[in-house]
Amino acid sequence: MNVHDLKSARPQPLPPKPRNPMPVWVAATLAMLWLIVWDLEISFETLAYGVEDMAEYFSRYGQPDFTDLSRYLYLMGVTLATALWGTVFALLVAFFLAPLAARNFAPNVVTYRIARETLNFMRAMPDLLLALIFVAALGLGPLPGALALGVHTAGFLGKFFAESLERVDKGVCEGVASTGANFAQMVMYAGWPSILREALGYVLYILDRNVRMASVLGLVGAGGIGLALHDTLRLFDYGQSAALILVILATILIIDYASAWLRRRLD
Amino acid sequence: MSAISIQSVSKRFPNGFEALKGIDAEIRSGSFTVVLGPSGAGKSTLLRLMNGLETPTTGMVRIDGEIVDRRKVRHIRSRVAMVFQQFNLVDRLSVVTNVLTGRLAHRSWVGSVFYLFRQEDLGIAREALCRVGLIDKAWSRADKLSGGQQQRVGIARALAQRPKVILADEPVASLDPVSSEEIMTLLREICDRDGITVVVNLHQVDLARRFADRIIGMNGGRIVFDGKPEEMTQSVLRTIYQREGIEDDTSLDMALAYA
């Protein structure tokens, strides 16, 4: 196009609009959701009738019994320690596996595939199942719980890290690569510093998730507050159960605020 | 003795675009060469081949007689530094750490992955920062600096490599005229004082005229001009910047009238 052409150009019709498949996708998704509800015979009427019964059940938790608070706090401490060690384990594994599972950093396709499939495998193993296996192998206590959480969340953390690493600006990678840096140096200079903030966010999320999960893992014998909750629930001791649930809730709230504060600090 | 030797190089990208269609050039050691040409002429690709960021489809590139290929690429890069249009610094690292990145190829990974550097390397980084006049910004985060300052850090990183060659890919395209002048003067001075071979891709004809020893003009993946700045006449510029399929290009006339 030429300046001369621009001046003499007559208004031309707009080129035809490109097709937008979005409405079709939305309609298909809605149809599928309706099919699922129909196929599973999910009835919203039953739900409505059940509300009253549920309200009655929850009302039994009305009087939390805090007489044994110091023991609850100790058990919560054990659960927190389990979650923390699980997270540290996951962080260590992910730190070494994620760069290999990031397409732009992986030294070759074979290591990329192996690392990625390893992470997928870890993620696919439910932590409850892993905890059962480790309890059988290592006996009761927080150690099998920590290991189970570690293996499962290493898969998550590794995948999150790998995806962040893949989004590192190509120019930054080239900038460091053009100095002749090797694989380890690329990861330490172009990789981790660029994703530090995101990575911290993921670690805090995993920690939060592990605290919640560690509370449940007690049910299969992996120690901590979950085991106590399991016992009180089985004895229909609603007061103590309510107290335990409140302790867990408070802990999760505290962790949530603490991680928000930490993230602000790092900015 | 030529520092860079390019022999019948062509480059076709996986999407089928042929960026370079048979390039031959020798670049003398210690010279200052500017590559001029319109966008898409293949200037960047040519420069990136010299540092192993791209590999040629056919032909070869030699640096000091050594062929640039995949296996030796890190060794080549340790002597062929690169300066980028977008600076390509690691934003979250300090200025001095970015400069120290230039020493990575000279050291094993053991200390460097823990950000431990020898006194000798710190000395080299300090010297490089003094050269570009940013020693007082040494501990600032790289992304807190202005564009011109970031580019000077980019040059300091290149200097810290103690390179034989510095390649600069549109180093002033994102900068204002004053910063551009600073950067070009700095590159010219590095070439003159340290005897480092400098190859710069540029869009600005006037800068090319003022700073280059030699100008290579490219268009459509071919070299269409190769000579001294004073040999670059209006008709040469027309050949460099002419666009395919457009006769009687008034935009071209207007653009070159003040070049």
HADDOCK unambig.tbl for C-alpha pairs under 7 A between the chains (distance, minus, plus):
assign (segid A and resid 2 and name CA) (segid B and resid 249 and name CA) 6.27 0.50 0.50
assign (segid A and resid 2 and name CA) (segid B and resid 250 and name CA) 6.23 0.50 0.50
assign (segid A and resid 2 and name CA) (segid B and resid 251 and name CA) 6.02 0.50 0.50
assign (segid A and resid 3 and name CA) (segid B and resid 250 and name CA) 6.32 0.50 0.50
assign (segid A and resid 3 and name CA) (segid B and resid 251 and name CA) 6.03 0.50 0.50
assign (segid A and resid 171 and name CA) (segid B and resid 88 and name CA) 5.19 0.50 0.50
assign (segid A and resid 172 and name CA) (segid B and resid 88 and name CA) 4.55 0.50 0.50
assign (segid A and resid 172 and name CA) (segid B and resid 89 and name CA) 5.87 0.50 0.50
assign (segid A and resid 172 and name CA) (segid B and resid 90 and name CA) 5.98 0.50 0.50
assign (segid A and resid 175 and name CA) (segid B and resid 88 and name CA) 5.04 0.50 0.50
assign (segid A and resid 175 and name CA) (segid B and resid 89 and name CA) 6.43 0.50 0.50
assign (segid A and resid 176 and name CA) (segid B and resid 101 and name CA) 6.80 0.50 0.50
assign (segid A and resid 178 and name CA) (segid B and resid 51 and name CA) 6.99 0.50 0.50
assign (segid A and resid 178 and name CA) (segid B and resid 77 and name CA) 5.83 0.50 0.50
assign (segid A and resid 178 and name CA) (segid B and resid 81 and name CA) 6.53 0.50 0.50
assign (segid A and resid 178 and name CA) (segid B and resid 82 and name CA) 6.21 0.50 0.50
assign (segid A and resid 179 and name CA) (segid B and resid 77 and name CA) 5.68 0.50 0.50
assign (segid A and resid 179 and name CA) (segid B and resid 78 and name CA) 5.64 0.50 0.50
assign (segid A and resid 179 and name CA) (segid B and resid 81 and name CA) 6.20 0.50 0.50
assign (segid A and resid 179 and name CA) (segid B and resid 102 and name CA) 5.44 0.50 0.50
assign (segid A and resid 179 and name CA) (segid B and resid 105 and name CA) 6.48 0.50 0.50
assign (segid A and resid 180 and name CA) (segid B and resid 74 and name CA) 4.33 0.50 0.50
assign (segid A and resid 180 and name CA) (segid B and resid 75 and name CA) 6.66 0.50 0.50
assign (segid A and resid 180 and name CA) (segid B and resid 77 and name CA) 4.76 0.50 0.50
assign (segid A and resid 180 and name CA) (segid B and resid 78 and name CA) 5.04 0.50 0.50
assign (segid A and resid 180 and name CA) (segid B and resid 104 and name CA) 6.99 0.50 0.50
assign (segid A and resid 180 and name CA) (segid B and resid 105 and name CA) 4.91 0.50 0.50
assign (segid A and resid 181 and name CA) (segid B and resid 74 and name CA) 6.84 0.50 0.50
assign (segid A and resid 181 and name CA) (segid B and resid 104 and name CA) 5.54 0.50 0.50
assign (segid A and resid 181 and name CA) (segid B and resid 105 and name CA) 5.19 0.50 0.50
assign (segid A and resid 184 and name CA) (segid B and resid 109 and name CA) 6.64 0.50 0.50
assign (segid A and resid 184 and name CA) (segid B and resid 113 and name CA) 6.73 0.50 0.50
assign (segid A and resid 185 and name CA) (segid B and resid 109 and name CA) 6.35 0.50 0.50
assign (segid A and resid 185 and name CA) (segid B and resid 112 and name CA) 6.98 0.50 0.50
assign (segid A and resid 185 and name CA) (segid B and resid 113 and name CA) 5.78 0.50 0.50
assign (segid A and resid 188 and name CA) (segid B and resid 113 and name CA) 5.80 0.50 0.50
assign (segid A and resid 190 and name CA) (segid B and resid 90 and name CA) 6.31 0.50 0.50
assign (segid A and resid 193 and name CA) (segid B and resid 92 and name CA) 6.03 0.50 0.50
assign (segid A and resid 193 and name CA) (segid B and resid 93 and name CA) 6.89 0.50 0.50
assign (segid A and resid 194 and name CA) (segid B and resid 90 and name CA) 6.82 0.50 0.50
assign (segid A and resid 194 and name CA) (segid B and resid 92 and name CA) 6.33 0.50 0.50
